[in-house]
């Protein structure tokens, strides 16, 4: 018997599910939200995301953290660092983050995500009050001085191609929900600012202490 392969997407329809995101949010006691931290390598995204998740977890919030380096060990280990691979890297993570938001979670995503267009696509997937773009801002010279993984040094030596800030551009957000200047704000205060931004956005109904 010869199996006929169907064109991708043909004859597919959304399956109706009884338990929806509203039901999950009601169970969790807070709205879902995708918190997307973007910035140069070494700006402090992963540290701030981790501290913010710890603070949210301590408050009893339902969270998950997607970190750029960790995802490349599994889901995206087949991708390199060309512009096309970077876009696909972020597209896959956006899909996962959207699914986790459907599960009712506050999803913290720590990715360089250098291009405005791809971040705009992510925002368009989410409800206006369920997406929080955080620009973790540090000048290139500061990020390069920190260089905790030695990546800038390798890029300067020509050992890493298409490295953001060196031979591949970074396009900072024009209108993020939150901008964090890591040259003047500690990681702990930055994490607190992320949690406060979620409160101000109404992610925690009834919790209006800001």
C-alpha positions, 0 to 999 in steps of 0.5 A, a space after each residue: 500500500 502506497 501512503 500519500 503524503 499530504 501537503 503541510 498544513 492541508 486538512 488540518 483544523 484546530 481541535 476544540 479543547 474543553 479546558 482553556 487558558 481562562 480556566 487555567 488562569 482561574 486555577 492559578 490565580 493570575 493571568 498568563 504572560 510572556 516576559 521576553 528579555 532581550 539584549 546583548 550577550 553579557 547584558 544580564 538577561 539570564 541573571 535577571 530572568 532567574 532572579 525574577 522567577 525566584 521572586 515570582 515562585 516565592 510569591 506562589 506564581 506559576 512560572 517557567 524560564 526559557 533560557 537561550 543557552 539551555 534551549 540550544 542543548 535540546 530543542 534547537 541544537 540543530 541550529 547555528 548562528 546565521 541570521 536565518 537560524 537565529 530567526 528560526 531559533 526565536 520562532 521555535 521558542 516563541 511557539 513554546 512560550 505561547 503554548 506555556 502561556 496557554 497552560 496559564 504560566 508566566 513564561 520568562 524568556 531570556 534570548 538575545 533575539 536581535 531583530 525587531 521584526 521577529 520580536 514584533 511577530 512574537 508580540 502579535 501572537 499574544 494578547 496586549 496585556 499578556 506580553 511584556 518586552 524587557 530591554 536589558 540594556 548595556 552598551 556594547 563596550 560594557 557587555 564586552 568588558 564583562 564577557 562572562 563566557 569569553 564569546 566576544 574575545 572569540 568573535 574578535 579573533 574571528 573564531 565565532 561568525 555572526 556574533 551579535 554586536 560584532 559582525 551581526 546587528 542588534 536592533 534595540 526595542 523602540 517601545 519596550 514595556 520595561 527598559 533596564 539599564 544594567 550599568 546603573 541597576 543591580 540584578 536584584 533591583 532589575 528583577 524587582 522591576 520586572 515583577 513590578 511591571 507585571 503587577 502594573 500590567 494587571 497580571 495578578 488580579 486583586 494584587 494592586 500593591 504598586 
